[in-house]
Amino acid sequence: MSKTFEDFLTALAQKESSRRYDIENYSGYLGKYQVGEYALIDAGYYLHDGTGARKNAEGKYVDNDWIGHWTGRKGVKSKVDFLSAPEAQEDAIRHHVANLWKQIKALHLDLYEGTTVNGIVITKSGMIGGAHLKGVGGLKSYLKSAGRNIPKDGNGTSIEHYVSTFGGYDIESILKEACGATDNAENHRAMTTVGQSRSKTKLAKKHVGNGGNAQHYVVRPGDTLSRISRMHNLSVAEILTVNPSITDRNRIAVGQKLVIPSDKTASHSYGKTPYAPASHPQVGSTPRQPWWGETFVGGFRKKWN
């Protein structure tokens, strides 16, 4: 039986607080999962108080002074309320996990899944565990350095220890559910009116047509709409017209599938297939990119001189 998301939370809580809801550590992290200000800001419980890091009694810099305002979500209006509210803490950790995963995807760190760093197979749950300890920035430093950079928290616990300890849990369903709900909310806010959305969809159908007069392109690391449009002999406006889901021309995600009108597509086949991963399991700098002196052809790595 696979280890579930609930198993992941149980293990995380045991590691962080011995599953105590009422605990606050010397750095100001709160509750069963030891969350800080930024986690609760993202989860909708706390408002940014505008203060930076300060020294605690032991001379260590901490960000969690909790002198700002609480939003009142789930009746939590103070630090004391939060420490005595199990329901709020369970809600907050789920939002925190979803937000961490969105940040991981935004930095394309999800592409490291399945690679090996210092003998550790990188998994979604392991990345969440590492980001919970040292933030997504710490996770980025660790992965992009191929494990040469190993950030540690104030207690000397390494991000590598968390990536390993919390790896291998099946958290796919909760990530899809949580991130999907967040994505839908953001897409809804991005649309100025329902009428505009419907108009864009009708216009897209008109340009693509019903006879399959289009192809698809999967966004790769380093791609921009300008680059993709030049690759297919199109304008950015033409691509936006048939992809009404794009609300910000400067924000496209690796792995996102775009519709490309085929009537003006250039004759070369560059970029028509999804970005294939290299067969080498150990990361260098960025995964799923050709090694120097190699290129991908039909999903296989080939040498070129």
Solvent accessible surface area in square Angstrom, and as a share of the most:
residue,aa,sasa,rsa
1,M,236,1.05
2,S,72,0.46
3,K,91,0.39
4,T,59,0.34
5,F,14,0.06
6,E,97,0.44
7,D,65,0.33
8,F,0,0.00
9,L,4,0.02
10,T,63,0.37
11,A,31,0.24
12,L,1,0.01
13,A,0,0.00
14,Q,90,0.40
15,K,95,0.40
16,E,40,0.18
17,S,7,0.04
18,S,71,0.46
19,R,132,0.48
20,R,120,0.44
21,Y,63,0.24
22,D,87,0.45
23,I,48,0.24
24,E,69,0.31
25,N,49,0.25
26,Y,85,0.32
27,S,14,0.09
28,G,5,0.05
29,Y,87,0.33
30,L,0,0.00
31,G,0,0.00
32,K,26,0.11
33,Y,7,0.03
34,Q,17,0.08
35,V,7,0.04
36,G,7,0.07
37,E,7,0.03
38,Y,112,0.43
39,A,10,0.08
40,L,1,0.01
41,I,47,0.24
42,D,72,0.38
43,A,4,0.03
44,G,31,0.30
45,Y,0,0.00
46,Y,2,0.01
47,L,95,0.47
48,H,107,0.48
49,D,30,0.16
50,G,65,0.63
51,T,46,0.27
52,G,50,0.48
53,A,58,0.45
54,R,102,0.37
55,K,121,0.51
56,N,22,0.11
57,A,115,0.89
58,E,114,0.51
59,G,41,0.39
60,K,80,0.34
61,Y,147,0.56
62,V,11,0.06
63,D,53,0.27
64,N,5,0.02
65,D,25,0.13
66,W,22,0.08
67,I,117,0.60
68,G,19,0.18
69,H,139,0.62
70,W,34,0.12
71,T,63,0.36
72,G,24,0.23
73,R,82,0.30
74,K,102,0.43
75,G,51,0.49
76,V,1,0.01
77,K,148,0.63
78,S,39,0.25
79,K,61,0.26
80,V,108,0.62
81,D,50,0.26
82,F,2,0.01
83,L,27,0.13
84,S,84,0.54
85,A,23,0.18
86,P,63,0.39
87,E,123,0.55
88,A,2,0.01
89,Q,4,0.02
90,E,42,0.19
91,D,26,0.14
92,A,2,0.01
93,I,1,0.00
94,R,67,0.24
95,H,69,0.31
96,H,19,0.08
97,V,3,0.02
98,A,4,0.03
99,N,27,0.14
100,L,9,0.05
101,W,15,0.05
102,K,48,0.20
103,Q,73,0.33
104,I,0,0.00
105,K,99,0.42
106,A,75,0.58
107,L,71,0.35
108,H,61,0.27
109,L,0,0.00
110,D,33,0.17
111,L,24,0.12
112,Y,1,0.00
113,E,64,0.29
114,G,50,0.48
115,T,17,0.10
116,T,29,0.17
117,V,0,0.00
118,N,75,0.39
119,G,66,0.64
120,I,32,0.16
121,V,87,0.50
122,I,0,0.00
123,T,31,0.18
124,K,37,0.16
125,S,0,0.00
126,G,0,0.00
127,M,0,0.00
128,I,1,0.01
129,G,0,0.00
130,G,0,0.00
131,A,2,0.02
132,H,25,0.11
133,L,30,0.15
134,K,74,0.31
135,G,31,0.29
136,V,10,0.06
137,G,51,0.49
138,G,11,0.10
139,L,0,0.00
140,K,76,0.32
141,S,36,0.23
142,Y,0,0.00
143,L,0,0.00
144,K,70,0.30
145,S,19,0.12
146,A,12,0.09
147,G,5,0.05
148,R,187,0.68
149,N,82,0.42
150,I,64,0.32
151,P,29,0.18
152,K,119,0.50
153,D,36,0.19
154,G,51,0.49
155,N,104,0.53
156,G,45,0.43
157,T,35,0.20
158,S,21,0.14
159,I,0,0.00
160,E,34,0.15
161,H,80,0.36
162,Y,7,0.03
163,V,1,0.01
164,S,58,0.37
165,T,58,0.34
166,F,1,0.00
167,G,16,0.16
168,G,46,0.44
169,Y,30,0.12
170,D,76,0.40
171,I,3,0.01
172,E,64,0.29
173,S,82,0.53
174,I,27,0.14
175,L,5,0.02
176,K,138,0.58
177,E,121,0.54
178,A,21,0.17
179,C,13,0.08
180,G,26,0.25
181,A,65,0.50
182,T,41,0.24
183,D,58,0.30
184,N,102,0.52
185,A,43,0.33
186,E,70,0.31
187,N,79,0.40
188,H,138,0.61
189,R,165,0.60
190,A,48,0.37
191,M,53,0.24
192,T,103,0.60
193,T,75,0.44
194,V,91,0.53
195,G,43,0.41
196,Q,93,0.41
197,S,29,0.19
198,R,159,0.58
199,S,68,0.44
200,K,88,0.37
201,T,56,0.32
202,K,146,0.62
203,L,81,0.40
204,A,8,0.06
205,K,132,0.56
206,K,160,0.68
207,H,97,0.43
208,V,31,0.18
209,G,33,0.32
210,N,160,0.82
211,G,77,0.74
212,G,61,0.59
213,N,71,0.37
214,A,27,0.21
215,Q,35,0.16
216,H,97,0.43
217,Y,1,0.00
218,V,23,0.13
219,V,3,0.02
220,R,43,0.16
221,P,25,0.16
222,G,66,0.64
223,D,14,0.07
224,T,74,0.43
225,L,5,0.03
226,S,46,0.30
227,R,78,0.29
228,I,0,0.00
229,S,5,0.03
230,R,170,0.62
231,M,16,0.07
232,H,4,0.02
233,N,94,0.48
234,L,17,0.09
235,S,52,0.33
236,V,20,0.11
237,A,66,0.51
238,E,56,0.25
239,I,0,0.00
240,L,51,0.25
241,T,32,0.19
242,V,5,0.03
243,N,9,0.05
244,P,31,0.20
245,S,83,0.53
246,I,15,0.07
247,T,62,0.36
248,D,57,0.30
249,R,123,0.45
250,N,130,0.67
251,R,176,0.64
252,I,29,0.15
253,A,54,0.42
254,V,31,0.18
255,G,48,0.46
256,Q,53,0.24
257,K,129,0.54
258,L,1,0.00
259,V,33,0.19
260,I,0,0.00
261,P,15,0.10
262,S,44,0.28
263,D,106,0.55
264,K,87,0.37
265,T,30,0.18
266,A,28,0.21
267,S,119,0.77
268,H,89,0.40
269,S,78,0.51
270,Y,94,0.36
271,G,7,0.07
272,K,80,0.34
273,T,84,0.49
274,P,88,0.55
275,Y,41,0.15
276,A,18,0.14
277,P,77,0.48
278,A,20,0.16
279,S,91,0.59
280,H,86,0.38
281,P,82,0.51
282,Q,65,0.29
283,V,9,0.05
284,G,37,0.36
285,S,77,0.50
286,T,43,0.25
287,P,10,0.06
288,R,68,0.25
289,Q,68,0.30
290,P,53,0.33
291,W,111,0.39
292,W,231,0.81
293,G,13,0.13
294,E,24,0.11
295,T,55,0.32
296,F,39,0.16
297,V,77,0.44
298,G,65,0.62
299,G,40,0.38
300,F,146,0.61
301,R,80,0.29
302,K,109,0.46
303,K,156,0.66
304,W,122,0.43
305,N,189,0.97
